[in-house]
Amino acid sequence: MELDKHAHQSKYQLYSGNVIKSLTVNNLGKLYPHQIKALLAVKAYFDSSPNIPEHPALVVAPTGAGKSGIISLLPYVLGSAKAFVLSPSLCITDQLEKTFGLKNENVKDSFVFEIGLVKEEDLNGFLERGLVIRNATAPVNMKWSNLVIVNAQKFSTRSSCRLAMPTALQEDCDEEIRDMKAVIKKIQENFMSFTTLIVDEAHHYPASTWDLIVKEFKGKQIVFLTATPYRGSGKDPLWKGQEITHKINQQTLIDNNTLRPIEFREVKNSEIPWSTNFGESDWQLKKLERIILEIINDHDRQVPGVQHKAMVLVNTIAEAEDGSAAMDRSTYYTSQDGTQNLRAFENGLYRILFVCGRLLEGYDNSEISVCVILRNVGSPGIFTQFVGRCIRTNPKDGSDTVTAVVLSPEVYKQQKNFNEYKNYNGLI
């Protein structure tokens, strides 16, 4: 794609027509058809009216559908003057930073280069050099950046970059209140210059901080992306009158080998009489480990060259530690013990990773082919996000014949969640 040499516009405005033309003629072999359809559907949504629609555009994308790639192209497709990208976690922020070509100034990591949209020598002229907000120790000046990526919690009422006053303040703190109001005003002024808000993992809306940020973009382009477009109960939409702009069909992605098929295996009480007290269940955990290893070793035989792994969801840090200690080939990832254990898991030192509250979304590791649930999961959203960890194909050349497995003891009653997951996603 040839790049024009202009100034005074954002790169998104400058090259919007070029990108849309490339999408329309579909000459990008590494960009999936479902990604193109989603991007063009969002553009059509905003083009359908002379005024900005009242509600956000909503794209429903199964885990593993290439949502980060879609997000990185949206500002070009929409011709954004300034784009603000909201994420729920540092893990996802890191991923988006790489996809936008911002990580360590290595523009060749960018999605536009990966799919062949832009030549290497043209990357610096094509990409916006955005701002990634990693801390909130002081008010952030965003007005000089045409791209900002940030974790939503950086603007919570507990942050120095807050958008609202804390619900309770100590007495005799007039100066503190004035300072807080000054920060809020500055952040709001920063937001005024942005034209587009892109919300990743939008099922976190309408949590208070997310709601505050979205309200700042009223009357502007807002795009929500999520695999689960409902609140925690699984019944209530994200907002009243919600309509889906575009839904990517999971079965289609399975059929074209982008995602693995998935099955549910329930461990019957007759096989392992399960105890929900982890401190008294070492032998049950060891027996469960043998079942897990049997499954992932079978996956290794189906796809030689890939060391398949399992992720186990529990309730607490103590359960993660106890469960990991009982199994020989496992470790755990928690807020207290994170990076080192995760790297050991990724490097193959361990085959099983216990998690509780972390890595349930936005963690991409296509070696994971088994998800184990050792807790009651009442939220369809949490269920969907977690089992999405095991459905990415590896490799993506059609040779991955593995069927992902969701494994759970009978006592946790997860068959219902799996049935609802299949029905919602139209799985055969």
N, C-alpha and C positions, 0 to 999 in steps of 0.2 A: 504494500500500500504506500503510495507516494504521500509525503507530508508537505503541506504548504507552510510557508514561512511568514507567519503573522504574529502580531503582538496585541496586547491590550485585552484579549479574551482569555478565558481559561482554556486549558488544553481540551477540556470536555466540550466546550462550545466550538472550539476551532475544528476539532476532528469528528464531531458528531455525525455529520453527513457521510464521511468516509466509512465510519464504523457501521452505520445503518445500511449503507450500500453493500458492505462485505457480508453482513448478516442476511440481507435479502437475497443475494445471489448464492449464498451458502457455499463460498469457496474456501471455508476454513475447515479442513479435514479433521482437526483435533477438537473442534467445538461440537458438542453433541446437539442433535436436532432438538431435543427437549429444552436445552438451554437457550437456543435461538428462539423457539416458540415463546418461552417465558419472557425473554427480553422484549420481543416485539409486542406481546400482549400488554405489558406494562406501558410501553410507548402508546399503543392504541387507546389504552384507558385514559391517559392524560390528554391525548389528542381529540378525544370524543366530545369535548366540551370546550367552549372558549374560556371558561373559568376553571380554576382548580377544583376538582371534585371534593365534596365534603369529607369523604372517608378516604383512608389510605388505599393504595393498590395493595392487594394481598396475593402473594405467591406461595402456594403450598408445595413444598419440595421435600420428598423423602430424604432421610439421612443418606448421604452418599451420592446425591444427585448433582453435585458440583455447584452448590449454592454460593460458595465463596467466589467462584469464577463469574457467576451471574452478577453478584454484587459489584465486582471490580469493573464490569462493563456497563452497569446501569448509568453512572454519571455521563458516559459518552452517549449512550442511547437517548438519554433525556436532555442532553445538551446543558448540563448543570453549570451554572456560574461558580457555585461553591457547594460541595457535598460534605455532609456530616454523617458518619457511619457509626452506629451505636451497637455495641456488643455486650454480652452478659458476663464475660470473664476475660482474664488476661490470656488464657489459652487461646480463645477465639480471636482476641485482638492480635496476638502474635501471628496467627494464621492469616488474618486479613492483611497485616503489615507485609507479609511475604507475597501474598497474591497481588497486592497493588504495586509491588516492586520497590518497597521502602526498606526492607530489612537489610541492615548492614550495607546500604547503598548498592546492593547487588541487583541491578535492574533485570538481569537475566532470569531471576526467580519469578518475575512477574507473569501473571496469567496471559497477558497479551502476547508475550514472547513465546510462552509455552504452546499456545495454539497457532502460532505462525501469523498473527495479525500484523505484527510490526517486525521489521528487520532489526538486528542487533545494533547497527550503526544509527538507527533512527529512534532508539528507545528513549534516550535522554530528552529528545525534542517532543516526544509523544506523552510521556508520563508526567503527571503532576507530582511535585515533590512535597508530599503532605506532612502533616504533623500527627504523631502518635502520642497521646497523652497517657503517661504511665504513673504519674503521681499527682496528688492534689494538695501539695503543701503550700501552694500559693495560687492566687488567681491566675488563670491562663489567658494569654492574649492570643486569640485564634483568628483575628481579622485579617492577618496577612497570609493565611493558608487557604488554598482552594479545596483542600481535602483534609479532614480531621477524622481520625479513628480513635474511639475512646470507649472504655468500660463504663457503663451507665452509673455504677456506684461512685465514680469520681465526682458526681454531682449530687450525692445524697445529703441529707441534712446534717450528717456527721462529718462531712468533708468541708475543707476550707473553700472549696469551689461550689458550695451549695447553691441550689436554686430556690430554696425556701427556708424560712426560719425554723429552728428546732421547736418542738412543741412545748418545751419547758426550758426556761432560762433562770439562772440564779438571780436573786434580788440584787439591786444596786449594780447593774451591769449596762448602764446606758451607753457607755463607750463601746462595749462589746457589741451591742445591738447596732449601733451606727456603723461599725466596721463590717458587720455581717451584711447589712443592707447595701453598703457600698460595693461589696463583692458581688452580691446578687445582681445589682444594677449593671455592673461591668460584664458579667457573664451574659446577661440578657442582651446587652448591646452587642456583644460578640455574635450571638446567635442571629441577630437581625440581618446580618449580611449573607447568611446561608440561604440557598434556594431549594435544596434537596436534603431530605432526611431519609436514610436507609437504615432500617432496624433489623438486625440479624437476630434469630431466635426470638421472634416477636411474641411468642406465647408468654414471655415475662411481663408484657403489658397486660392489664393496667396497674401493675405495682406502682407505688407512689412516685418513686424517682423517675421511672420510665414515663409515667403519665405527665409529670412536670415538664420533661424534655419535649415530649410530643406536642404538648400545648404551646410551647414556644414556636413551633413550626406551623401553627394554624394558618391556613391560606397558602401553604407552600406544598411542593411535591413531597409526599410521604409514601414510602414503600415498605411494607412489612413482608418478611420472609420467615417461614417456619414449617416444620413438619407436622405440627400439632396446633391448628388454628382455633383453639378453645382454651378456656380457663381450666384450672386444676380438676374440676369435677368431670370434665370431658363432655359436658352437656351445654354449657354456656359459651356463646361466641365471645370473641375478644371485645367487640363493641356491638351496640344495638344496631340492627339493620345491616350487619356484616354480610358482604358478598365476596366470593372468591374471584379474583381477577383471572388467575390461571392456576390450575392444579396439574402437577407432573405425576403421571400414573406410575406407581411403583412396579406393577406387573410388566409394563412396557420396558422398564429398566432391567428387570430380571430377564426378559426375553432377549434383550440385546447384549446381555452379559455385563452390564454396568454394575448390577447388584446381584447378590446371591439369592437363590430361593431360601426359604426359612421354614423350619419346623419346630414344634414344641414337644419336648419329652418330659413327662412327669415322673419323678422318682417316687414310686409307691411306698407307702408305709411298710408294706410287707417286704420290700427290698431293703430299705433303710428306715427303721423306726426313728424318725427324726426328732431331735430335741432342740427346741428354740433357745436353750441355754447353752451358749457356746463354750462356757467353762466346763461343761459336763459332756461334751460331745466329740472328744478327740477321735474316737474310733469311727464315729459316723462320718466325720470330716475326711479321715483317711480313706474310707471306703468310697466316699464321693470323689476324692481325688483320683482314685483308680478309674472311675467311670469317665471323668473329664479327660484324663490322659488317654484312655482308650479311644475316645472320640477324636481328639486332636491328632493322635498318631495315625488314625485312619485317614484324616484329612491330609496329613503329610504324604501318605502313600498315594492318594488321589492326585495331588499336585506336588511332585518332587521339586525340591529347591526352595520350598516355602516352609518355614517353621511356624506352624499354626499355634495359636495361643487362646487362652480363655480369660474372661473378666468376670469377677464375682461381686455382686452387689449385696452389701450388708447395711445394717442400721447405724452402727456406731464405730468410732475409732477402736474401742476395746474389742469389738467383734472382728474388725479387720485384722488387728494384731493377733488375736487368739486363733482366728481361722488360718492366717498365714503361718503361724507357729506350728499348727497341727499338720500342715501339708509340707512335704519335702521340696516341691518344685514351685513354691509360691512366694510372693512378697506382697506388700500393700502400699497404697498411695493415699495419704491423708494430708490435711493441712499442716500437720507437724512433720511428717516424713514424706517429702514429695519427690524432688528432682532426682536424687541419687537412686532411689528404689525404682522409679519409672524408667530411668536409663538402663538399669540392670535388666528389667523386664524386656525392654525394646531390643537390647543387645543379645537376648536369648539365654541369659543366665537363669532366668525363671520363665516358666511356661504359664503361670497363673497369677493374676493380679487382683487383689481384693481392693474394693473402693467403697467409699461411703460419702456421698454428697459431692465428690469431685470427679471430673472426667466423664460425667454422664452425658454431656453434649459437647460438640466441637472438638473432640479428640479423634483424630484420624489415624488408625493403625489397621491396615487391611490384613495383617497377619492374625488378628482376632477373628475367630470363626465360631466361638462358643460364648454365650452369655448365660451366667448362672445367677439365679435370683434366690437369695437366702433371707428374705424378709417379706412382710406384707406390703405390696405395692397397690395402694388404692387409687392412684392417679393414672389414668390412661396416658397422660402426657409424659410422666416419668417413665412408664413402661416403654412407650414408643421411642423416647430419646435413648434409653439404655440399650434396648435390643438393636438399635441402629448402629451400635459399635461393631457388630459382627457381620454385617451384610455387604461390606465392600468387597468386590472381587480382587483377587491377586494371583496372577497378573490379569490385566484387562484385555488380553489378546484372544479371548475365547477359550483358553485352556483351563480356566478355573471351573472344575466340575463339582466343587464342594457345595453342600447344602448347609447353611448356617443353622446352628442348634441353640434354642433357648431351653435351658434345663432348670427345673425347680422341684423341690420336694412337694409332695401332695399337700402337706399341712399349710402351705402358703397360698393355695387356691389361685394360681396364676393362669390356669387354662382359660378362664373367662376373659382376662385381659388379652390373651393371645387371640382368641376368637374375635373380639372386638377390633383388635389391630388388623387382622386379616380382612374383616368385612369393610372397615373404613378405607383401607388401601387397595381394595379390589383384588386381593390375592387369590389365586386359584387353589 
